[in-house]
Amino acid sequence: MAYEENCPFCNPEKDTEQNIVFENETCYFLQHNLQQDVLEGCGVIVPKKHRVHAFELTKEEWNDTYELLQSAKEFLDGKYSPNGYTLGWNVGEVSNQSIMHSHLHVIPRYSDEPLAGRGIRYWLKQPVNKRETRKQQ
């Protein structure tokens, strides 16, 4: 199986900081063992094979990601009763991908959060994020 020695998602069973909640043939749903996340219940879905980003996933890995996403939602709804979810892929360092192993963030959201209602598009549309120059097409 393709893996990288220093990648925390390649061998999650050996990493004491994360827990395999669910798995299927090609993917894991992982959560941190330590309560590092600000919002409780956060997790990631990762392929078992080392894939740098979502564009490298096979059709089977996409289907298995979908299957785990449904299982994760049912689990998180039952355990935490969130009011919504933010789901997201970061691809490349410029999009804030810090671990170069493809992972889908599954983030439960709660109506009593100070930043409730502010999802991905809110932050991207802020005036401070406007590029000074744009390439001409």
N, C-alpha and C positions, 0 to 999 in steps of 0.2 A: 504494500500500500504506500502511495506517495506521501511522504511526510518530511518535515524539517525538524531537526533536533531541538532547536531553541524556540519553537513555536508552541505557545500555550494551548492552542486548539488542536494540535496534531495528536497529542496523547493526553486527553483530559482525565483519564482514569489515574494518571500518575501525578496530577496537579492537585495539591491539597486545598487550593483556593477556590476551586470550582466543583460543582456537583453535576453529574449527569442525571437529569430529571427523567428524560425520555430519550430513546434512540430507535432508529429503524435501520434498514440495511445500509444506507449511505450517509445518514446525518445524525447529529446529536442536538438536543435542546439542553443548554447549560445555564446554570445560575451560580452566582458566587456563594461560597459557604460563609464568607465574612460579609457582614452587612455594610458593604462599601457604597452601595447605590443609595442615592438620595430618595428615590421612589422605590418602595418595596415591591418585590416581585419581578424586577427586571431580569431579562435573560437574553440569550442569543441562540440562534440556530446556525450550526456550522456543518459543512460537509466533513466527512471523516477523512477524505483525501485532501491533501493540501491544494487548495485552489486560492490564488491570490485575490480574486475578486469575483463578483457575481456573474460577470460575463463569461467566465470559464466553466460555470456549472453545466453538467450534462442534463439532458432531459429528465433522466431518472432522479438526479439530485434535486432538480426543481420540483418534481412531483413529491419526493420525500420531504422536501422543505415545506410544501403545502400541507402535507399530512401532519407533520410535527407542529406547524402553526395552529392547526385546528385543535390538536391535543393540548398545546400550551394554553390556548384561550380557555378551553374548558377547565383546565387545572387552575389557572389564575383567577378566572371568574369565581370558582368555588372557594378558593383559599383567601382571596383579597377583595373581591367584589369591586373592581375598578369601575369608573364611570366611562372610560374610553381607553383607547390605545394609540400610541405612536409607534409605527413600524418603519424601519429604515435600514438602507444599505449605504455605507460610505465606501467609495471606490477611489483609491489613491490618497496620498498625503494631503493634497489640497482640499479634499472633502472631509478631512479629519480621520482618515483610516489610520489608526496607530498600530494595529496588529495586521500584518499583511497575510492574513488568512481570511477568506470570505466569511462574513457573518451578518446575519439579519438580526437587528435589534428588535426585541419585543418588549415594549415599555408600557406597563399599565399606567394609566393617567387617572387622577382623582380630582373631583370637583372642588375640594378644599385646598388644593395646591395654590401657592402664591402666583404661579405662572400658568394656572389652568386656562385653557383657551388659546395658548400660544404654542403652536406646533412648528414644524419645520419651515413652512412658508413664511410665517411671521418673522423669523430671524433672517431669512434670506432676503426679504423685501425691505429691510431697514435701510434708511438713507446712507448710513455709514458703510453699508456693504456695496454701494454703487461703484462700479469701475470708473476710473477717470477717463480711460480711453477704451474704445472698442475696435476690434479689427474690422476693416471694411470687407464686405463680401464681394 
